[in-house]
Amino acid sequence: MAKFKYHFNPVSLSYDRVTTSVRTWFWRVFTFFTATLAISVGYYAVFTYFFDSPKEQILTRELRQMEFQYELLNKKLSLIEDVMKEIQERDDNIYRSIFESEPIPSSVRQAGFGGVNRYEHLLGYGNSRLMVETSTRVDKITKQLYVQSKSFDEVVELLKNKEDILASTPAIRPIRELKYVASGYGMRLHPIYKTMHFHQGMDFAAPIGTDVIATADGKVVETDYRNYNRGYGLMIRIDHGYGYTTLYGHLSDILVRRGEQVKRGQIIAKVGNTGQSTGPHLHYEVHKSGRVMNPMGYYFNDLTPAEYDQMLQMASTGKTFD
């Protein structure tokens, strides 16, 4: 049964039926719908802001699990980095030291990789820092593993050539008699100019014609007869390979030719007094990778500890002849 509203008319003293126009009805419906929509949007905003949907709850759990796995991965990477560091230290300080090979520079081991935009695709996320940090560590370890692998390949080759390396390393005195040591490596008073200068080798005072022997296997690369190279007079330079070269100066006679292969202990020349020399003697130098070395460190094949101490004393107190 329809319900109607009535309004008392004081003029006619009767009740008049109230009728609603379409316009009024429309605005009532519109107002109700708008209020309902506003309330619904409000409820939705509140629940969306403060409460996660089932799908969001699943994604949140997955994100937390992923972050947990990243943390575990970073801990494993830390262990791998520690092991990698220990391997690198052994490689530089043990393996390469045994074969007298230069350590790999840290600049090579820690060299950068890629460009500035290498990880650009990982930016813009809530956990971008974690992803970039982990990716960087993985790439760094990968580069270090590559360098270390190449280093071990080189060590293996050195191991294969160890016998040749030992034969090519200066290891004996260039003159057999120990009594002929005159002056050692280091700062000395120049016998001609009377000024302090750095003496790059060792002087062995000996009679003219005393045998001079090669201190390691190698190839004769220089025999100077006429130019008196840097005051050395007649001299020989031998390239032993693996970075080693030796020089023998102030000779009276040269018994080998340029390009000739010589063996350790082979007689290559005779002691003399040529060049800038104040007396018969042999000037002997050892070079390693372009650097002048102290020859005292290269007599380990034919000196006892007592003889080594004796030679060291004679070298430090004797006079230089060049």
C-alpha positions, 0 to 999 in steps of 0.5 A: 500500500502506497504511503503519502504525505499530507500537509494541513492547509490553515486556509481551507482547514483541510489536509492537502496531499504533498506532491514531490516534483521530479526536480526535487526527487532528482536532487534527493536521489543525487544527494543520497548517491553522492553521500553514499559514494563519498562514504564508500570512498572514505571507507576504501581509502581508510582500509587501503591505507591501514590494511593490506589486501590478501594479494598485498599480504602475499607480496609483502611476505615474498618481499620479506623472504627475498630480502632475507635471502639477499642477506644470507647471500651477502653473508656468504659473499663475505665468507667468499671474499675472506677466502679470496683474500687469503688465496690472493695473499698466498699467491703473492707471498708464497707461490710467487715468492718461491718462483721469484715472480712479481706479485700482482698489483692490487690495482689489477686485482681491485680494478673496476668494471663496467660503466656508471650505468651498469646497475641503472636497471636496478634503480627506482625500487624500494630495495634498490640499494640492496640489489645494487650492493649485492650485484656489485660484490658478485661482479667484483668477486667474479673479476677477482676470480678471473684475475686469480685464475690467470695468476694460477695459470702463470704459476703453473707455467713457472712450476713447469719451468722451475728447473730452467728458472733455477739454472737462469738465476745468478747463484755463484761468484763470477770469480772462484777465489773468495780472497779476491773480494774488494768492494761491495754494493752501495755508497762508496768513494770514487777512486778517481773523482774522490766523491761519494757515488753509488756503486752498483755492483761488486769489485773483485780484485784479482791478477790480470788473466784470472778466469771470469765465469758466468754465474747462470745460464743465459745468452750473451747480448753485449760484448763491448770492445771499443766504446768502453761502455760507461767506463766499464772498458771491455765488458760482457752483458748476459741475459739470463731470462726471467728478468735477470741480466748480469754485467762483467766489466774491466776485462782484459779478454772476452772469450764468448761472442754476442748471441752465444748461449753460455752455461753457469760456471763457463769461463767467459772472460779474463780479469783486466784493467780496462776502462775507468779502473785504478787496478786489475779487478772485475766489476760485477752487477746483477739486474732484476727486471731493470733494477740493480740488485745487490750481488751479495744476495746471489751467491747461495749456491757456493757459499757456506754461512761462514763464507758468506759472512766473510765475503760480506765483511770484505765487501764492506771494508774493501776499496772500490776500483771504479 
